[in-house]
């Protein structure tokens, strides 16, 4: 699992409510964490349930994958076996290269399709106007008139949060900025803020995290996951 997966799941399931509603047209009543049977890739990214009982499946993708239609068809069948209904499916593309994937499969007596959304379809400048910092952070992946100015504004807003929220939001911004090649810009803006200018020395969010990526991506992901779990659920039991 890529580190951006964890970050985007946390944002879409929580503090980026406006962006989520703009992408899907609704709000999920509850999220379902289930493992589907008899599949090559049994773990879906996000599966939620609307108030009316219908299901929503979101798959996060940072690159063009020719096998995506096959994967989505397998997921749809797996959900049907488990819940007795087909979900509404969205592949949310967050990559930088031009989106080239196909939104379905078709053949003799067979047709299958799903929604294919590029996060750059969202107006990032609108997300910057939302009070919730999760929407602000997600704006870095959306369509922006001026990316550098947007990063400056996002960092400024993060600097005004309390310490716990500030750490979490900065971690999310650093991870997502890598999908747009904005890591250096983010670092420069962080160093301009007196309250944040030591953040790049932080065990998880700064230099050590970047070294962790070079030494092994799994270690970096585990550190982020542990921090997010502790933030949401409290101290992790020793076992």
Secondary structure, 3 states (H helix, E strand, C coil): CCHHHHHHHHHHHCCCHHHHHHHHCCCCCEECCCECCCCCCCECCEEEECCCCCEEEEEEECCCCCCHHHHHHHHHHHHHHHHCCCCEEEEEECCCCCCCCCCEEEECCEEEECEEEEHHHCEHHHHHCCCCHHHHHHHHHCECCCHHHHHHHHHHHHHCCCHHHHHHHHHHHHHHHHHHCCHHHHHHHHHHCCCCCCHHHCCCCCHHHHHHHHHCHHHHHHHHHHHHHHHHHCCCCCC
